[in-house]
Amino acid sequence: MQSITQSIVSGWLRLGPRFLPFADAASAELPLSRLLRLALFQVSVGMALVLLVGTLNRVMIVELHVPAALVAVMLALPLLYAPFRALVGFRSDNHRSALGWRRVPFIWMGTLIQFGGLAIMPFALLVLSGGGTASQYPAWVGQAGAALAFLLVGAGLHTTQTAGLALATDLAPVETQPKVVGLMYVLLLVGTIVSALLFGWLLADFSPARLVQVIQGAAVATLVLNTIALWKQERWVPGNARLQRRADPSFTEAWRQYAQHAGSMRRLVAIGLGTLAFSMQDVLLEPYGGQVLGMTVGQTTWLTAALAGGGLAGFTLASAVLSRGVDPARMAGAGAWVGVPAFAAVIAAAMTQSVPLFVVGTLLIGFGGGVFGHGTLTLTMNRAPRAQVGLALGVWGAVQATAAGLGMAAGGLLRDGVGALADSGGFGTSLTHPATGYAAVYAVEIVLLLGTVIVMRVLIGEGGQRLLRPQWSASRP
């Protein structure tokens, strides 16, 4: 029996690196079981993102009748905190505590902030929409409560993700660091898919009471998942902060050093432009399915799972291709190219009233976004300056989050503006249709993606050589 068990285990070990995405990210210092447990913080982030850009925007616009422009602004509020991801990464690089922890305090603080935002969010949304006893309160109360909830969730997930990715990089050997960070984002997509399917099932029979239960359940799940993820990950070294004192650079000095590094600013421009191109549809995809194609809440929530599934496939394929030495800038450009026919398919779905075509377009959007994201992430990791792992990941995340927030806000405003003009007959009777405003946004995204391809061509060749960094010990003060 023991020999049979050993054969099965050895067989899985042989199959793992070939058929399991990023299975080769594990190492003696960071076994796969510990790595997957750490990645649970990405599952909680994916769950929050599904609520913000998937389920809630559909519920607020269609079921709660909140104007799309107001929804877009609310969902874009987390971008106010996004630039601080660079500061969070820098501070976690240089943080000292009596326990010797650098990353854990920031991850835990982000977890509590995210929990608080999710805890108050459902009641704020009901007041905002006029549901329940909201008539007793002036309109600004609901708006202020919803804004606070979205800000807290955004600040919490940005803080958790930045410090968590930096901790994963600390724990992994230098040669596996990009693969480890890639695995973290695969788990983010897995969390997104599972959460989207679960929320779609729970909200199939929508009611305000069910909405409260689902969101507060997500708050509790966030606390549980992140606690398990952090357990015994970073070494506890009592008194470590008092044993060694050194003059750390200021954030301004560290940022100046990073910005002067060859090609840094060009990469940030390319990342921002491509992310903007893929993100304008985030706040509109589910409402588009509901208003234009007549899909239910459960069906449109599953669109988020389709989007994440496409992203997972893109991330996995990009990992396999990049491991063969392909330039990550070229990979990112290929992802932008995939987005062009994807958005064209979404526009065509309204003309043909074809839900399957819409789903295919959604899958391709996720696939292109996954390829683009992995390419830019690898490019950033390969060119990160020495001893600035947290700062580099923070800057990458800050640019992505800021561009995504701006894209969501711009998408909602553009959809409302063009839609209102079309409804008034400004484009003629043939375009007096709910799909007109959405189609304008998707057309703009196609133009932005073509611009991203041009910018990425300039960056090809910059990521060809990896700058080796000294390994940061998880117990470093």
N, C-alpha and C positions, 0 to 999 in steps of 0.2 A: 504493500500500500504506500509506504514511504517513497519507494522508487517511482511509483506512478505519479505521486504528488510532485516530486521533483521534476519529472518530465514535463508535466503540465506547466509548472512555473517557468522552466527554462524555455518552453515553447512560447509562452507569452512574452518573455523577455526578448526573444528573437523577433517576434512579430511586431512588438511595440514600436520600435523606431521606424519600421516601414509603413505601418498602417495607422498609427495613432499620431495626430498632429502634435508636433513639438514634444514628443515623448523623449527625444534625445536632449531636451533641455535639462534633464536631471543629471546630477553628479554625485560624487561621494560626499561632498560638503553639503549638498542640498538635494536629498532624495526626492523622488517624484511624489511620495505621499505627503511630505512636508510642504513641497512646492504647491501642490493642489490645495492643501489646507490654507496656505497663505493667500491663494488666489480667491478665496471666498469673499474677500473684501470687494473684488471686482463684480461678483455676483450681486452684492447689495447695491453697488453703483448702477449696474445694468437694470436692476429692478426699479430704482428711482428714475432712471432715464425713460423707461417704458411709461411710467406714470406721467412724467412731465411732457414728453414730446409725442406720446402715443395715445394712451387711454384718456387722460384728462382733457387734452385739447379737443378731442372728438366729443366727449361728454359735455364740456363747457359750451361748445358752439351749437351742437345739435340738440341735446337733451335739456340743458340749462339755459339755452338761448342767450348766451353772452356774445357780444359782437366779436367777430374774428380779429379785428384790430386790437381790441383790449386783451384778448387771449394771447395774441402774438407778443404783445408788450410784456405781459405777465411771464410768459415762458422765456422771454429774452432777459428778464431781470437777473438771472444768475450770471450773465456776462459781466455784470458790475464787479463781481468778485474774481472773475477769470484771470485778469492780469496779475492778481496777487498769487497765482500759482507759482510764478517765478520766485517770489519772495518766500513762499512756503518751502519750496525746494532748497533755496539758499540757506534759510534758517535751519532746516533739518540737516543740511550738510555740516553745520557748525554748532549745533545745539549741544549743550552739556547739561546733564542732570545728575543728581546724587546717586541715581541708580545706574548711571552709565548709558542710558538709552538716548538715542538721537531721533529715531523715526517714530517709535511707539507713541510718545506723547501727542504728536501731531495727528496720527491716525485715530487715536482715541478721542481727541478733541473734535475732529471732523465727524466721527460717528455720533457723538452726542448732539452736535449741531444739526446733523441730518435727521436724527430721531425727533428732535424738537420741531423741526419744520413739518415733518410728516404727521406729527401728532395733532397740530392745530389746523392743518390744511383742509380737511373735509368740511369743518364747520365754517371756515372762512369762505370756501367756495359756495356753500349754501346761502350764506348771507349775501355774497356778491351777486348771486343769481336771483335773489328774492324768494328763495325757497324757505320752507319751515316757518319760523317766526321772524323772518328777516324784515318784514314790514315795520317792525318796531324800531328799526335802526336806520339812520341816514345812509345814503349810498356810499359815502366815503369810508364808513366803517368796514364794509365788505371789501372794498378796494384795498384799504390799508392792511387788513388781515391777510388777504390773499398775497399781496406783495411781500409781506413779512415772511409768510410760509415759503414762497418760492425762493426768496433770498436765502433763507436758512438752509433749505434743501440744497440749493446750488453751492453755497459756501461749504457745507459739510461734505458733499461728494467731491468737490474740487480738492479740498484739503486731504481727505482720505486717500484719493487716488494718487495725488502727487507724492505724498510721503510713502504710500504703500508700494508704488513702483520703484521708488528709490531704495526702499528696504529690500525688495526682491533683487535689485541690482547689487546691493551690498553683500547679500548672502551667497550670490552665485559667483563662480570663478569667472575671470575676465572673458575667457573664450566662449562661455555659454550665456553671457549677459543679454545679448540681443534676442536669443531664443527664449530666455526666461521672460523678458518683457513681452515678447510675442505671445507666449502662453498666457500671460496675464490678460491680454486683450482677447484671446480666444475664449477665455472664461467669462469675460465681459459680455461677449456675444452670446455665449451659452446661457448666461443669466438673463439676458434680454429675451431670448427665444422662450425659455421656460416661463418667465414672468408674463410675457405677452399671452401665451397660451392659457396660463392660469387665470390671469385677469379677464381674458375673453370669456372663459367658462363661468367665472364667478359673477360677471356683470351681464350675462346673457339675458337675465330678467332684471333690467335696471330699476333701481329705486334709490332715493336719497339715503335711506338707512343702509342699504347694501354698499353704497359708495363709501360711507363712513367706516364700515367694517373692513372693507378691502384696504383702504389707505392706512388705517391704524394697524391692521395686521402687517402691512409692509413696514411700518415703523418698528414693530417688535422684531420682525425678521431681520431688519438691519442691525439691531443691537446684538442679536444672537449670532448671526453670521460673522460679524466683525470681531466679536469676542473670541469665537473659535479660531478665526484666522490669526489673531495676534498671540495666541497662547504659546509661550515659550519659543517665540521666533527670534527676538533680539536678546542677546546675552545680558544678564543682570550683573553689573560690576559695581557693588557699593563703594562709594567714596571716589569713584573714578574721576568725577568732575574736580575734586580737590587735589588730585595727584598731579595734574598737568595743566598748566595755564599757558596760553599763548595768545599772541595778538592776531585775531582773525581779521580778514579783510572786510570792509564794509560792503553792503549790498551794491552801492554805487560803483565801487572799485571792481567787484566781481562781475557786474553787468558790463562795465566798460571793457574788461578783459574778454568776456564772451563775445560782445558785439564786434570787437576788432579782429576776432579770429576769422581766417579766410573763408569767405562765402557764407558766413552766418546769416547776415541780413537778407541775402538773396534767397536762401532756403526758407526763411520765415515768410517772405513775401509769397513764395510759391505755395507753402503750406496754407497760408491764410486764404489765398485766392481759390485753391482747390476745395478747401473745406467750405468756404462760402458757397461755391457752386453746388456742392452736394447737400447743403443744409437748408436751403431756402424752402424745400419741399417738406421738411420735417413737421412743421405745424399744420400742413395742408393735406397730407396724404390720406389720413383717415377721414377728415371731413369731405374730401373729394370723392372718396368711395361712397360715403353716406348720401351726399347731396346730389351727385351726378349719376352714380350707378345704382343707388338704392340699396346699399349694403347695410346690414344691421350693426349694432354696437359690437357684438361678439365677432362678426365677420371682419370688421375693420380693425379690431384689436389684433386679430391674427395676421393682418398685414404687417404689423411690427415684427412679428415672428418671421414672416417671409423676408422682410428687409434684413433682419439680423442673420437669418439663414444664408442669404446671399453674401452677406459680409463675412460670415464664417468660412464659406467656400472660397471667397476671394483671399482671405487671410491665409488659409491653408495652402492654396496654390502659390501665392506669392512667397510663402516660406520655402516651399520646395524649389522654386525657381531661384530665389535669392541665395539659397545654400549652394548653388552651383556657380556662384560668382557673378551673376548678372548685376549690372549697375542698378542700385536702388532708385536713382532718379529716373532711369528708363522704365523701371517697374511702375513707379508712381504715374508717369505719363501714360502708360498703357491703361491704368485704372481710369484716368480721366477720359480716355478715348471710349471706354466701355460705357461711360455715362451718357454719351451723346445719343446712341440709338435707344438707350433705356428710357430717357425722358421723351423721346419721340414716340415710343410705344405707349407711354402713359397718356400723351396727348391724343393719339389715335384711338385709345380705348373709349374716350368720350364720344368720338364720331361714330364708332361702331357699336357703342353700348356693350362692349365685350369685357366682362369681368376677368376671364382667363388672360386676355391680353394685358389688362391692368396688373394682374399678379405677376406675369412674366416681366413686365417693365419694372415692377417693384423689386423682384429678385435681382435683376440686372443692376439696378441702382445700388443695392446692397453689395453686390459682387464688385462693382467698380469702386465703391467707397472703401471696401476692405482691401483691395489691391493698392489703392492710392494711400490709405492709412499705413499699411505695413511698409510700403516703399519709403514714405517720409519718416516714419519712426526709425527704420533701419539707417537711413541717411543721417538722421540726427544723432543716433547712438554712435555710428562710425566716426563722426566728426566732432564728438563732444570733447571740449578741452579737458586737460588733466585735472583731476580732483574736483570736477564740477558736474558730477553725475546728477545730483538733485536739481541743480540749477538748469541743466540742459533739458531734463525731462519736464521741469516746471515751465520753462519757456515754450517748449513744444506744446504742452497741454494748454498753456495760457493762450497761445495764438489760435490753436484749434477751437477752444471753447469760446473765445471772443468772436471769432469768425462765424462759428455756428450760431451764437446768440444773435449777432447782427443779421445773419441770413434768415433766421426764423422771424425776427421782427420785420425785416424788409419784405419777406414773403407774404406775411399777413397783411401788411399795409398795402403792398402792390395788388394783392388779390382783391382787397376791399375797394381800392380806388378804381381799378380797371373794371371790376364787377359792377360798381355803381354807375360808372360811365356807360357800360354796355346796357344796363337795365334802363337807363334814360334814353336809349336810342342813339347814343353818340357814335356808335360804330355801325349803325344800320340795323334793320330788323333781323337780318340773318344771324347776327352775333348776340342777340338778346337771349342769352342762355346762361345758366349758372356755371357752365364750364369755361366761359370766356376768361374770367379773372384768374382761374387756376392755370389755364393754358398760357397766359401771359407770363406767369412766374416760371413755368417749365421752359418756355422759350428763352428767357433770360439766363436760366441755368445752363442751357446748351451753349450759349455764347460765352459764358464764364468758363465752362469746361474747355472750350477751344482755346481760350486765352491761357488756361493752365497748361495745356499741352505745349504751347509756345514757350512759356517760362521754364518748364521742366527741361526742354531741350538745351537750354543754356547751362543747366546744372549737371548734365550728363558728364561723367568723368570725375566729378568732385568727390564722390563717395567711394572711389575705387580702392583706397587704402585705409585700413583701419588704424586709428591712433590708439595704441595700447595704453591703458591707464593703470596705475597701481591699484591693487585690490584694497578696497575699504573694508576693514574688519567690522563686523556687526557690533563689536564691543568698543569701537573707537569712541573717545570722549567727544 
